[in-house]
Amino acid sequence: MKRIVVGITGASGILYAKRLLDALSGKAEIHIIISYAAKTVAAYEGISLDGYPAVYEDNARLEADVASGSFLYDCMVIVPCSMKTLSAVANGYADTLIARAADVCLKERRRLILVPRETPYNRIHLTNMLAAHDAGAVIMPASPPMYTNPQSVTELADMIVARILDHCGIEHQIGKRWQ
Ligand SMILES: Cc1cc2nc3c(=O)[nH]c(=O)nc-3n(C[C@H](O)[C@H](O)[C@H](O)COP(=O)(O)O)c2cc1C
């Protein structure tokens, strides 16, 4: 079973994280880190992230297992990824467990997927995305396709979740693949 770290930060779109956790449950060992701001946004968006079969890590606890390169995990996803946490990752400013685990991912050459959410982007956001990309992260913006005619917001979110799972190497049956 793969071991996957899911960092959830305070950008809009907590539904992406919830649907990813739904899809990963039972398929991977999940470590969840939820930032303080993510809890606030989750409350505004009416989404609960409680009760998953996962290890819930405290974002302030920098001595947690996922903070060390010697603790092996297959990949990390930050979804949604705020511009603040993007900045921390792009600049190696590892003062939260989410930023530290992402830093570990990059130095250990593990897969790191960032799902940034903001609009419009300013120059700082764009340069931070480029820096994170150049350091090895996959930048996967929360901009789902519509040619699949999604019938609900959940279906729309699942289009991004399907791409995340593909990049994590987790098999799934979400949506139809283009033939
Ligand atoms: C309701 C709400 C929605 C927000 N949406 C976004 C967003 O879409 N993108 C973003 O970068 N920040 C957004 N923010 C601001 C972040 O939550 C804020 O910058 C925070 O410091 C991020 O901290 P974190 O990265 O540790 O979670 C939002 C804040 C609130 C209260």
The ligand as an SDF file (V2000), in Angstrom:
LIG
                    3D

 31 33  0  0  0  0  0  0  0  0999 V2000
  -12.8750   32.0890    3.0890 C   0  0  0  0  0  0  0  0  0  0  0  0
  -11.4230   32.2260    2.6980 C   0  0  0  0  0  0  0  0  0  0  0  0
  -11.0350   31.8720    1.4220 C   0  0  0  0  0  0  0  0  0  0  0  0
   -9.6890   31.9770    1.0340 C   0  0  0  0  0  0  0  0  0  0  0  0
   -9.3430   31.6050   -0.2330 N   0  0  0  0  0  0  0  0  0  0  0  0
   -8.0550   31.6500   -0.5950 C   0  0  0  0  0  0  0  0  0  0  0  0
   -7.6730   31.1780   -1.8840 C   0  0  0  0  0  0  0  0  0  0  0  0
   -8.4820   30.7340   -2.6970 O   0  0  0  0  0  0  0  0  0  0  0  0
   -6.3430   31.1980   -2.1970 N   0  0  0  0  0  0  0  0  0  0  0  0
   -5.3920   31.6550   -1.3090 C   0  0  0  0  0  0  0  0  0  0  0  0
   -4.2150   31.6130   -1.6570 O   0  0  0  0  0  0  0  0  0  0  0  0
   -5.7420   32.1220   -0.0760 N   0  0  0  0  0  0  0  0  0  0  0  0
   -7.0360   32.1240    0.2900 C   0  0  0  0  0  0  0  0  0  0  0  0
   -7.3980   32.5660    1.5450 N   0  0  0  0  0  0  0  0  0  0  0  0
   -6.3530   33.1360    2.4330 C   0  0  0  0  0  0  0  0  0  0  0  0
   -5.5490   32.0750    3.1810 C   0  0  0  0  0  0  0  0  0  0  0  0
   -6.3970   31.3020    3.9970 O   0  0  0  0  0  0  0  0  0  0  0  0
   -4.4670   32.7640    4.0280 C   0  0  0  0  0  0  0  0  0  0  0  0
   -3.4800   33.3470    3.1960 O   0  0  0  0  0  0  0  0  0  0  0  0
   -3.7920   31.8340    5.0090 C   0  0  0  0  0  0  0  0  0  0  0  0
   -2.7500   32.5360    5.6850 O   0  0  0  0  0  0  0  0  0  0  0  0
   -3.2060   30.5930    4.3760 C   0  0  0  0  0  0  0  0  0  0  0  0
   -2.5350   29.8360    5.3720 O   0  0  0  0  0  0  0  0  0  0  0  0
   -2.1010   28.3280    5.1350 P   0  0  0  0  0  0  0  0  0  0  0  0
   -1.3560   28.2830    3.8420 O   0  0  0  0  0  0  0  0  0  0  0  0
   -1.2210   28.0220    6.3050 O   0  0  0  0  0  0  0  0  0  0  0  0
   -3.3310   27.4970    5.1280 O   0  0  0  0  0  0  0  0  0  0  0  0
   -8.7340   32.4590    1.9550 C   0  0  0  0  0  0  0  0  0  0  0  0
   -9.1410   32.8110    3.2540 C   0  0  0  0  0  0  0  0  0  0  0  0
  -10.4620   32.7090    3.6180 C   0  0  0  0  0  0  0  0  0  0  0  0
  -10.8730   33.0780    5.0140 C   0  0  0  0  0  0  0  0  0  0  0  0
  1  2  1  0
  2  3  1  0
  2 30  2  0
  3  4  2  0
  4  5  1  0
  4 28  1  0
  5  6  2  0
  6  7  1  0
  6 13  1  0
  7  8  2  0
  7  9  1  0
  9 10  1  0
 10 11  2  0
 10 12  1  0
 12 13  2  0
 13 14  1  0
 14 15  1  0
 14 28  1  0
 15 16  1  0
 16 17  1  0
 16 18  1  0
 18 19  1  0
 18 20  1  0
 20 21  1  0
 20 22  1  0
 22 23  1  0
 23 24  1  0
 24 25  2  0
 24 26  1  0
 24 27  1  0
 28 29  2  0
 29 30  1  0
 30 31  1  0
M  END
$$$$
